[in-house]
Amino acid sequence: MIRRHIATAILLVLLAPAARADIVIGAAGPLEGQYAAFGEQLRRGVALAVSDINATGGVNGEPLVLEMADDGCDPRKAVEAARQLVAKSVKFVAGHYCSGSSIPAAKIYEEAGVIQISPASTNPKFTDDGGWNVHRVVARDDAQGAFAGNFIATAYRGRKIAILADQSVYGQTLAAAARAALRQANAGETMYETYEAGAKDYRDLVMKLRTAAIDVVYLAGSYTEAALIIRDMRELGMAAQMIGGDALVSDEFWAVARDAGEGTLMTFAPDAQTIPEARSVAERFAAEDYNPEGYTLHAYAAVQAFAQAAQATGGTDARRIAAWLRAGNPLRTVIGTISLDQKGDVKNPRYTWFRWSDGKYGVDDNLNRPVAPAP
């Protein structure tokens, strides 16, 4: 009798469905502080992607569980945030947001065998110097800076150009690429200045711009400082055109700059909200009264990339996922169908011109045609 009960129990165990194992994933970015708006883009995009993937059965039948970590866009905090996520046995990290955080954190993930896909870290060093585990779904700063520099060289030839850069990895790299493009086009800048992020007053810097009679300012830095600088420019009677990078694609820029920000130009990836793949996702964000600005949809796409690679390779083995991603397999995402190269960079990246007008930013169709030199 006892043997029969034991045999029955064993049979029931064998026939019982296997327990589902959660796949723990992480996301890291500036959740508090002056760059919290960027962290909100990351959190929103990743969280909705996790929800949508789980609603369709998860990855290989296993649900995703999200762990968030705050790095403050600070290299030292980023390393600690990475260690926190590794301690929670994450298989993948969507992040970090800032390049200055992604680069040091990548070493922690490499040692732990964790896949990293950044939605927003654009510094070339992230993948140039990174390990086998690093990837991104956004184009590099050298491509973005060169795109802006070539435009400025053509559209503002003969005008006085100033390049302003903060001291971040992002700002320095963007500025260097733009300067190189200008010099290659024999249209170098009149003035180059670095500034410290976080200051409340940039009047002295703006006075230098005015004294030099600058016609166009290329600003390689974040939205807060850009907003303060253009506000001072307008208050001091300067009509110079401000041009920035993707960091200015944030409602926080207008919240600080207000009407002074009218006409500001910036480079960014093509508007993902206009493509069919993103429509339903953008509509769900709109229902929550949230504008999926900046890199929100790229954060969503980073999770999609991991999920597709894990599905294709039949598990969460980091080496197999990395090899599959770097083999150039197509990734169908909310930012379109993309593929990565052997370094983990997006193949054939594109940039688009955006303009701030009346409190909103949008694609500038006129500038996204071949540009004629300014008269």
Backbone hydrogen bonds, N-H to C=O, Kabsch-Sander energy under -0.5 kcal/mol:
donor,donor_aa,acceptor,acceptor_aa,energy
5,H,1,M,-2.2
6,I,2,I,-2.4
7,A,3,R,-2.8
8,T,4,R,-2.3
9,A,5,H,-2.4
10,I,6,I,-2.5
11,L,7,A,-2.4
12,L,8,T,-2.3
13,V,9,A,-2.0
14,L,10,I,-2.4
15,L,11,L,-2.2
16,A,12,L,-1.5
22,D,20,R,-0.6
23,I,63,P,-3.0
24,V,22,D,-0.7
25,I,23,I,-0.5
25,I,65,V,-2.9
26,G,92,F,-3.2
27,A,67,E,-1.8
28,A,94,A,-1.2
29,G,69,A,-1.8
31,L,29,G,-1.3
36,A,33,G,-1.7
38,F,35,Y,-1.2
39,G,30,P,-0.9
39,G,35,Y,-1.4
40,E,36,A,-2.2
41,Q,37,A,-1.4
42,L,38,F,-2.0
43,R,39,G,-2.8
44,R,40,E,-2.6
45,G,41,Q,-2.2
46,V,42,L,-2.5
47,A,43,R,-2.5
48,L,44,R,-2.1
49,A,45,G,-1.9
50,V,46,V,-2.6
51,S,47,A,-2.2
52,D,48,L,-2.6
53,I,49,A,-2.7
54,N,50,V,-2.4
55,A,51,S,-1.8
56,T,52,D,-0.8
56,T,53,I,-0.8
57,G,54,N,-1.7
58,G,53,I,-2.5
59,V,62,E,-3.0
60,N,58,G,-0.6
62,E,59,V,-1.8
65,V,23,I,-2.5
67,E,25,I,-2.2
69,A,27,A,-2.0
71,D,29,G,-2.1
71,D,69,A,-0.5
72,G,29,G,-0.7
74,D,71,D,-2.3
78,A,74,D,-2.5
79,V,75,P,-1.7
80,E,76,R,-1.6
81,A,77,K,-2.8
82,A,78,A,-2.6
83,R,79,V,-2.1
84,Q,80,E,-2.1
85,L,81,A,-2.1
86,V,82,A,-2.5
87,A,83,R,-2.2
88,K,84,Q,-0.7
88,K,85,L,-0.7
89,S,86,V,-2.0
90,V,85,L,-1.4
91,K,24,V,-2.9
92,F,24,V,-0.6
93,V,115,I,-2.3
94,A,26,G,-3.0
95,G,93,V,-1.0
95,G,117,I,-1.2
96,H,28,A,-0.6
101,S,98,C,-1.2
102,S,98,C,-2.5
103,I,99,S,-2.4
105,A,101,S,-1.9
106,A,102,S,-2.0
107,K,103,I,-0.6
107,K,104,P,-0.7
108,I,104,P,-0.7
108,I,105,A,-0.6
109,Y,105,A,-2.0
110,E,106,A,-2.6
111,E,107,K,-2.0
112,A,108,I,-1.5
113,G,109,Y,-0.8
113,G,110,E,-0.9
114,V,109,Y,-2.8
115,I,91,K,-1.6
116,Q,133,N,-2.5
117,I,93,V,-2.4
118,S,135,H,-2.5
120,A,96,H,-0.6
121,S,96,H,-0.5
122,T,120,A,-0.7
126,F,123,N,-1.6
127,T,124,P,-0.9
128,D,124,P,-2.8
129,D,125,K,-2.1
134,V,131,G,-1.2
135,H,116,Q,-1.4
136,R,344,G,-1.9
137,V,118,S,-2.1
141,D,122,T,-3.8
144,Q,140,R,-1.9
145,G,141,D,-3.8
146,A,142,D,-1.7
147,F,143,A,-2.0
148,A,144,Q,-2.2
149,G,145,G,-2.8
150,N,146,A,-2.5
151,F,147,F,-1.6
152,I,148,A,-2.7
153,A,149,G,-2.5
154,T,150,N,-1.4
155,A,151,F,-3.3
156,Y,152,I,-2.3
157,R,154,T,-0.8
159,R,156,Y,-2.4
161,I,159,R,-0.6
162,A,216,V,-2.6
163,I,191,M,-2.6
164,L,162,A,-0.5
164,L,218,Y,-2.7
165,A,193,E,-2.3
166,D,220,A,-2.1
167,Q,195,Y,-0.5
172,Q,168,S,-2.4
173,T,169,V,-2.1
174,L,170,Y,-2.4
175,A,171,G,-2.4
176,A,172,Q,-2.1
177,A,173,T,-2.1
178,A,174,L,-2.1
179,R,175,A,-2.7
180,A,176,A,-2.2
181,A,177,A,-1.9
182,L,178,A,-2.3
183,R,179,R,-2.6
184,Q,180,A,-2.2
185,A,181,A,-1.3
186,N,183,R,-1.7
187,A,182,L,-2.9
190,T,161,I,-2.6
191,M,161,I,-1.7
193,E,163,I,-2.5
195,Y,165,A,-1.8
197,A,195,Y,-0.5
199,A,196,E,-1.0
206,V,202,Y,-2.3
207,M,203,R,-2.6
208,K,204,D,-1.5
209,L,205,L,-1.7
210,R,206,V,-2.5
211,T,207,M,-2.7
212,A,208,K,-1.9
213,A,210,R,-1.5
214,I,209,L,-2.0
215,D,160,K,-2.5
216,V,160,K,-1.8
217,V,241,Q,-3.4
218,Y,162,A,-3.2
218,Y,216,V,-0.5
219,L,217,V,-0.7
219,L,243,I,-3.0
220,A,164,L,-3.5
220,A,218,Y,-0.6
221,G,219,L,-0.9
226,A,222,S,-1.9
227,A,223,Y,-2.4
228,L,224,T,-2.1
229,I,225,E,-2.7
230,I,226,A,-2.4
231,R,227,A,-1.8
232,D,228,L,-2.1
233,M,229,I,-2.4
234,R,230,I,-2.3
235,E,231,R,-2.0
236,L,232,D,-1.8
237,G,234,R,-1.4
238,M,233,M,-3.0
241,Q,215,D,-2.3
243,I,217,V,-3.0
244,G,265,L,-2.6
245,G,219,L,-0.6
248,L,245,G,-1.8
249,V,246,D,-1.8
250,S,248,L,-2.0
253,F,250,S,-1.7
254,W,250,S,-0.7
255,A,251,D,-1.9
256,V,252,E,-1.3
256,V,253,F,-0.6
257,A,253,F,-2.9
258,R,254,W,-2.6
260,A,257,A,-1.5
261,G,258,R,-2.2
262,E,259,D,-1.7
263,G,356,W,-3.0
264,T,261,G,-2.2
265,L,242,M,-2.3
266,M,354,F,-2.2
267,T,244,G,-1.6
268,F,352,T,-2.0
272,A,270,P,-0.6
274,T,271,D,-1.5
275,I,272,A,-1.5
278,A,275,I,-1.5
279,R,275,I,-0.7
279,R,276,P,-0.9
280,S,276,P,-0.5
282,A,278,A,-3.0
283,E,279,R,-2.3
284,R,280,S,-1.7
285,F,281,V,-1.9
286,A,282,A,-2.3
287,A,283,E,-1.9
288,E,284,R,-0.8
288,E,285,F,-0.9
289,D,286,A,-2.0
290,Y,285,F,-2.2
293,E,291,N,-3.1
296,T,293,E,-2.2
299,A,295,Y,-2.2
300,Y,296,T,-1.7
301,A,297,L,-2.3
302,A,298,H,-2.1
303,V,299,A,-1.4
304,Q,300,Y,-2.0
305,A,301,A,-2.6
306,F,302,A,-1.9
307,A,303,V,-2.7
308,Q,304,Q,-2.7
309,A,305,A,-2.1
310,A,306,F,-2.8
311,Q,307,A,-2.3
312,A,308,Q,-2.4
313,T,309,A,-2.1
314,G,310,A,-0.8
315,G,310,A,-1.7
321,I,317,D,-2.3
322,A,318,A,-2.7
323,A,319,R,-2.3
324,W,320,R,-2.1
325,L,321,I,-2.6
326,R,322,A,-2.5
327,A,323,A,-0.7
327,A,324,W,-0.6
328,G,325,L,-1.2
329,N,324,W,-1.0
331,L,338,I,-3.3
332,R,330,P,-0.6
333,T,331,L,-0.8
333,T,336,G,-1.4
336,G,333,T,-1.6
338,I,331,L,-2.2
338,I,336,G,-0.6
340,L,325,L,-0.7
341,D,345,D,-2.8
344,G,341,D,-1.5
347,K,339,S,-2.7
352,T,268,F,-3.4
354,F,266,M,-2.8
355,R,362,G,-2.6
356,W,264,T,-2.5
357,S,360,K,-3.5
360,K,357,S,-1.5
362,G,355,R,-1.7
364,D,353,W,-2.6
365,D,363,V,-1.0
368,N,364,D,-1.2
369,R,366,N,-1.0
374,A,154,T,-0.5
374,A,155,A,-0.9
